[in-house]
């Protein structure tokens, strides 16, 4: 199951190819379970729904922007591809990274829903 989870994480990074900047102040949240569903893996969908990957992006995209305290993003690991995931997800996926150091003040960019 570790390989399948790692594939889901890589697909999240691939969807943001060219937009990820590891040290960015702006970020999107991507539901790992929903990303697994998009790849047809319902087992991982059920297990990781509502577990988010942090995708730091170069610039604000269309949608709503909310300034947040970055200190809430503790115990995350930043992977080589730039996304940050909860440390327990990294362990389960068998991937390594460095401790994620969010900025004190960050901008959560939320896609438009309508």
SULSULTA-V967524 format. One record per pair of residues at least 24 apart in sequence whose ideal C-beta (glycine too) atoms are under 8 Angstrom apart, sorted by sequence separation. I is the first residue (numbers start at 0). J is the second residue. D is the distance in whole Angstrom. If there is no record, write none. Layout:
{{I | J | D} {I | J | D}}
//
This chain:
{{7 | 31 | 6} {10 | 34 | 6} {28 | 52 | 7} {75 | 99 | 4} {28 | 53 | 6} {29 | 54 | 6} {27 | 53 | 8} {28 | 54 | 7} {55 | 81 | 6} {75 | 101 | 8} {7 | 34 | 5} {10 | 37 | 8} {26 | 53 | 5} {27 | 54 | 5} {54 | 81 | 8} {55 | 82 | 8} {72 | 99 | 6} {7 | 35 | 5} {10 | 38 | 6} {26 | 54 | 6} {54 | 82 | 5} {55 | 83 | 7} {26 | 55 | 5} {27 | 56 | 6} {53 | 82 | 7} {54 | 83 | 8} {72 | 101 | 4} {25 | 55 | 7} {26 | 56 | 6} {52 | 82 | 5} {53 | 83 | 4} {4 | 35 | 8} {7 | 38 | 6} {24 | 55 | 8} {25 | 56 | 5} {52 | 83 | 7} {53 | 84 | 7} {70 | 101 | 7} {3 | 35 | 8} {6 | 38 | 7} {23 | 55 | 4} {25 | 57 | 8} {52 | 84 | 5} {69 | 101 | 3} {7 | 40 | 7} {22 | 55 | 7} {23 | 56 | 6} {25 | 58 | 7} {27 | 60 | 7} {69 | 102 | 5} {70 | 103 | 7} {72 | 105 | 8} {21 | 55 | 6} {23 | 57 | 6} {25 | 59 | 5} {69 | 103 | 6} {19 | 54 | 6} {20 | 55 | 6} {50 | 85 | 6} {68 | 103 | 7} {69 | 104 | 6} {7 | 43 | 6} {19 | 55 | 6} {20 | 56 | 7} {52 | 88 | 8} {68 | 104 | 7} {69 | 105 | 4} {3 | 40 | 6} {19 | 56 | 6} {20 | 57 | 5} {67 | 104 | 8} {68 | 105 | 8} {18 | 56 | 5} {19 | 57 | 8} {50 | 88 | 6} {66 | 104 | 6} {67 | 105 | 5} {4 | 43 | 6} {15 | 54 | 5} {18 | 57 | 6} {25 | 64 | 8} {66 | 105 | 7} {67 | 106 | 7} {3 | 43 | 6} {7 | 47 | 8} {18 | 58 | 8} {66 | 106 | 6} {67 | 107 | 5} {11 | 52 | 5} {15 | 56 | 7} {47 | 88 | 7} {65 | 106 | 7} {66 | 107 | 8} {0 | 42 | 7} {12 | 54 | 8} {64 | 106 | 5} {65 | 107 | 5} {0 | 43 | 7} {4 | 47 | 8} {11 | 54 | 7} {64 | 107 | 7} {8 | 52 | 7} {64 | 108 | 5} {65 | 109 | 7} {63 | 108 | 8} {64 | 109 | 8} {53 | 99 | 7} {62 | 108 | 6} {63 | 109 | 5} {59 | 106 | 7} {62 | 109 | 5} {53 | 101 | 8} {60 | 108 | 5} {62 | 110 | 5} {63 | 111 | 7} {59 | 108 | 6} {61 | 110 | 7} {62 | 111 | 5} {60 | 110 | 7} {61 | 111 | 6} {56 | 108 | 7} {29 | 82 | 8} {31 | 84 | 7} {21 | 77 | 6} {31 | 88 | 7} {21 | 81 | 5} {19 | 80 | 7} {20 | 81 | 7} {19 | 81 | 4} {19 | 82 | 7} {12 | 78 | 7} {15 | 81 | 8} {15 | 82 | 8} {12 | 80 | 4} {12 | 81 | 7} {8 | 78 | 7} {12 | 82 | 5} {9 | 80 | 7} {11 | 82 | 6} {8 | 80 | 8} {8 | 82 | 7} {8 | 84 | 6} {24 | 102 | 5} {26 | 105 | 6} {28 | 107 | 7} {8 | 88 | 8} {24 | 104 | 7} {25 | 105 | 7} {26 | 106 | 7} {27 | 107 | 8} {24 | 105 | 5} {25 | 106 | 5} {26 | 107 | 6} {27 | 108 | 5} {28 | 109 | 8} {24 | 106 | 6} {26 | 108 | 7} {27 | 109 | 8} {25 | 108 | 6} {27 | 110 | 7} {4 | 88 | 7} {8 | 92 | 6} {8 | 94 | 7} {4 | 91 | 6} {5 | 92 | 5} {4 | 92 | 4} {5 | 93 | 6} {5 | 94 | 6} {1 | 91 | 6} {0 | 91 | 8} {1 | 92 | 6} {2 | 93 | 8} {1 | 93 | 4}}
//
